[in-house]
């Protein structure tokens, strides 16, 4: 178990996240070198960029999509669990991990098209998706596009807008401050980090996504909307997304944060597994009352 101390700004979710001085324990200790597994790792050129991906297990295809600034290893807890039940396909999204950037303006549209390209490359007839943060947004956008056949989507801590109607104000403040730092470093021609990449990732979290609520009516897949009750996403926004999906379930996890897939994987995986493995249902309370 690795402990991430003090203030650790973690690009995940279409917005910045903050781990406070109270500390959140994130598990990244695995027997398999996820994200750096030479035995299974492959590259494929998609939309002009080399995209790195790995596969584990057998059965029905399941895409695992990490968050902003992350990589395959961030989904390690989900790989460990679901590879026993599914053919797990996990990739580094464009510009992250081992995948090339090859753009000056990274967008969710581009990343979504990359994932759809990977699905087509692997010739998958149908699939399920678990997406965390930015990955949750990508899952919803794939569902909206309907370019590949998706059975079910587990969308953890996704947002449709980057403003304070969807995310907490402190997150917006952090993003603005980070933008100022990055712009200054670029102006100073600082070479200590890849500031251009950071600028583009910040562009994702600070200026995107901009998904019209009406677009959710296009989603044909069954969807589970997940969030922590102390998420960086406002609970009312998660409810808004849920209420505008035709076939959806909602779970606001008590005592949990934006980081539950790694900080409490047993809880997260059990909820996701139940949704994926059981027949979808959305019973109405009035049916019981009227009887």
Secondary structure as UniProt FT lines:
FT   STRAND          2..4
FT   STRAND          8..11
FT   STRAND          16..19
FT   TURN            21..22
FT   STRAND          24..26
FT   TURN            34..35
FT   TURN            38..40
FT   STRAND          42..46
FT   TURN            47..48
FT   STRAND          49..56
FT   STRAND          61..65
FT   TURN            68..69
FT   HELIX           72..75
FT   HELIX           76..82
FT   TURN            83..85
FT   STRAND          87..91
FT   TURN            94..95
FT   TURN            97..98
FT   HELIX           108..121
FT   TURN            122..123
FT   STRAND          127..132
FT   HELIX           134..145
FT   STRAND          150..156
FT   TURN            164..166
FT   HELIX           169..187
FT   TURN            188..189
FT   HELIX           195..207
FT   HELIX           213..218
FT   STRAND          222..230
FT   HELIX           235..243
FT   STRAND          248..257
FT   TURN            258..259
FT   HELIX           260..263
FT   HELIX           265..277
FT   HELIX           285..290
//
